[in-house]
Amino acid sequence: MRFSRTTSILVLVVLLSIFADRSFGDIVHLRDGSTVEGVVIDQNAREVIVEIKIGSITTKKRISIREVDRIEYKPIEETQPDRTIEPEDEPEPEVDPDPVPEPVPMERKRERVRDPRNKDSYVVIPISGRMGIESNSFGLKDALERSARKKATHIVFLLDANGGYVYDALETLDLFEQYDKTFEFHTIVTGDVGGAACAYLAGADRIWIRPGVSIGGPVDYPRDIKERAKRFDMEHHDQWADRMAEIALLNNRSGSFFRAFVDKSTALWVVDGTIVDSRPSSGVSRSLDTSSSVLSITAESLIDLKLADAFEGDPDDLGKVIGSEQWVEVRRIAESTMAKSAEERVSIQKEWDETSEIIDGLIASFERNDPRAYTDYGYELVEYRKRGGSTTSRNRDSRLRGFILMPDGRSIELWKQRCANALQNCDHILEGLRKSADLAERAKASGMRHFIIDRKYADEVWEKYSSARSSLGNSAGAIPQEILEDLWVKENPVQP
């Protein structure tokens, strides 16, 4: 019996679908409840690549990271028994005999057994206050760069932060991925954590938590946040939910669990110790989070779900727990860097608030001092004759043709004094606007993306008061005729 090429391909596809889940190795659990079993040969923020082998036939399946809930890894030596592993005490580096190196997923690298003889240097980074202000990704990036130059191998975060800006959480997650192969990240939760600060849980290789604390809750913005900054930050909300799930998956945790810290619509159940985001049709299960609120969970529940380990010691006690005999802290690197970045942001915000308040006060003062707004000037109507004896007019009202309005001495002094005060107000307003522009540049240089200036409004204010400065400067010594003419017209309306 002869088969066409198309028929042969269909048969092969059917066989793969039948036997793929029978191959040994890693198990990729999908969000729809199904699984794919094989060997995860590559994984990044976009996709997971699984190698499926049936007899002499090998195929690769690409799975979008958005479809993956979690990955259950089997030890490397079980899934790839035919690979040669060099002895740990061999001084020469391990060489892959294959002509094309096979990429090793990050989780595999992390799961290898630690050699207690190796020196483990760590850097402590305190994370407190509000994300994007007291603790921010700009300072964190500098701290990680300096730690890498000092050859540190572990980063230990002391996390006691609640709330802040979502965009800063996104930038923090990007740093976790960027430095994944450089450091092993540990997050020690020392106080209640919620909102944007949950990024330090999704990105950590190991989570250590002190009993009694709670995790989760809605995004908590600073009370003094500007509406424009809040609108800008909320635009990143959906992206943050996806990114939390992606980074959690890279750390071999449930993506749905970490998405639930952000996305109200994500509901969670626990079935036989496994977290799922669809209600089980059978078996014993319990609800972990409903679809009406973001996830909030206690330390004890995190420990029961094996998402965190109980830890009440200091960072220098962590070495014994993870099996390191040479646990050495690299001091005076990150703490000062994070503090400097926080001080700069707090300083910029404080100076901006003070400058804005001063400008608002100066604008109100200018409105009071602007001599053009007053109507209490006295004057007299004087006939005006040009040289040669003929009358002329430079007035807008024809009734004033041939006359000029002469202010009295009191009015001239009032005008001069009000002009001087208003000109001073203008100078200070323009100086404040220049300082605001400098602060905006400093904010941009320090990564404060929530520091948003309404350029159109700023330009309008600058134009208004620079024009007023020019006009008053030209008439500071005498009341302009048009001012007096307007007064005369109001006092002498045209009769119907």
Buried (B, 14 or more C-beta within 10 A) or exposed (E): EEEEEEEEEEEEEEEBEEBBEEBEBBBBBBBEEEEBBBBBBBBBBEBBBBBBBBEEEEBEBEBEBEBBBBBBBBEBEEBBEEEEEEEEEEEEEEEEEEEEEEEBBBBBEBEEEEEEEEEBBBBBBBBBBBBBBBBBBBBBBBBBBBBBEEEBBBBBBBBBBBBBBBBBBBBBBBBBBEBBEBBBBBBBBBBBBBBBBBBBBBBBBBBBBBEEBBBBBBBBBBEEEBEEBBEBBBEBEEEBBBBBBBBBBBBBBBBBBBBBBBBBEBBBBBBEEBBBBEEBEEEEBEEBBEEEEBBBBBBBBBBEBEBBEEBEEEBEEBBEBBEBEEBBBBEEBBBEBBEEBBEBBBEBBEBBEEBBEBBEBBBEBBEEBBBBEBEEBBBEEEEBEEEEEEEEBEBEBEEBEBBBBBBEEEBBEBBBEBBBBBBBBBEBBBBBBEBBBEBBEBBEEBBBBBBBBEEEEBEEBBEBBBEBBEEBEEBBEEBBBEBBBBBBBEEEEEEE
